[in-house]
Amino acid sequence: MALKRMDNVGIVVEDLGVTIDFFRELGLELEGRATIEGEWAGRVTGLGNQHVEIAMMGTPDGHSRLELSRFLTPPVVADHRNAPVNALGYLRVMFAVDDVNETLDRLRKRGAQLVGEVVDYQDTYRLCYIRGPEGLLIGLAQEL
């Protein structure tokens, strides 16, 4: 049996509305919002009784999604948002954009902060990392 696709990347946040607005500004589309709870959900996650608000956001090409989750119960137990780029584990999501500088200008109005600087890599890509809402690490890449 072959792998079909990567379905989504999950990000846990405290403020679902602000995070949705940020990723909308980046260009993702809100596909839907829902509340997840019940015995079946706790069996999947191993968290037992849980109550989670989620939002599914898709890229314009329809190939990638972010699942944003706000846990009401149980409470969040760890915070990795300020981990540096070389931290172990899942760390960041990278988006291909038409224009890094224009995208950065738009996202700064929603609180984005440049991590290092915008650099050109071998006349192939313009790249940067930003901190988005709640300190989320996001990469932007523009093909030159």
JOHU-V511741 format. One record per residue. N is the residue number from 1. RES is the residue in one letter. BURIAL is 1 if it has 9 or more other ideal C-beta (glycine too) atoms within 8 Angstrom, else 0. Layout:
BEGIN
N | RES | BURIAL
N | RES | BURIAL
END
This chain:
BEGIN
1 | M | 0
2 | A | 0
3 | L | 0
4 | K | 0
5 | R | 0
6 | M | 0
7 | D | 0
8 | N | 1
9 | V | 1
10 | G | 0
11 | I | 1
12 | V | 0
13 | V | 1
14 | E | 0
15 | D | 1
16 | L | 1
17 | G | 0
18 | V | 1
19 | T | 1
20 | I | 1
21 | D | 1
22 | F | 1
23 | F | 1
24 | R | 1
25 | E | 1
26 | L | 1
27 | G | 0
28 | L | 1
29 | E | 0
30 | L | 1
31 | E | 0
32 | G | 0
33 | R | 0
34 | A | 0
35 | T | 0
36 | I | 1
37 | E | 0
38 | G | 0
39 | E | 0
40 | W | 0
41 | A | 1
42 | G | 1
43 | R | 0
44 | V | 0
45 | T | 0
46 | G | 0
47 | L | 0
48 | G | 0
49 | N | 1
50 | Q | 1
51 | H | 1
52 | V | 1
53 | E | 1
54 | I | 1
55 | A | 1
56 | M | 1
57 | M | 1
58 | G | 1
59 | T | 1
60 | P | 0
61 | D | 0
62 | G | 0
63 | H | 0
64 | S | 1
65 | R | 1
66 | L | 1
67 | E | 1
68 | L | 1
69 | S | 1
70 | R | 1
71 | F | 1
72 | L | 0
73 | T | 0
74 | P | 0
75 | P | 0
76 | V | 0
77 | V | 0
78 | A | 0
79 | D | 0
80 | H | 0
81 | R | 0
82 | N | 0
83 | A | 0
84 | P | 0
85 | V | 0
86 | N | 0
87 | A | 0
88 | L | 0
89 | G | 0
90 | Y | 0
91 | L | 0
92 | R | 1
93 | V | 0
94 | M | 0
95 | F | 1
96 | A | 0
97 | V | 1
98 | D | 0
99 | D | 0
100 | V | 1
101 | N | 0
102 | E | 0
103 | T | 1
104 | L | 1
105 | D | 0
106 | R | 1
107 | L | 1
108 | R | 1
109 | K | 0
110 | R | 1
111 | G | 1
112 | A | 1
113 | Q | 0
114 | L | 1
115 | V | 1
116 | G | 0
117 | E | 0
118 | V | 1
119 | V | 0
120 | D | 0
121 | Y | 0
122 | Q | 0
123 | D | 0
124 | T | 0
125 | Y | 1
126 | R | 1
127 | L | 1
128 | C | 1
129 | Y | 1
130 | I | 1
131 | R | 1
132 | G | 1
133 | P | 1
134 | E | 1
135 | G | 0
136 | L | 1
137 | L | 1
138 | I | 1
139 | G | 1
140 | L | 1
141 | A | 1
142 | Q | 1
143 | E | 0
144 | L | 0
END
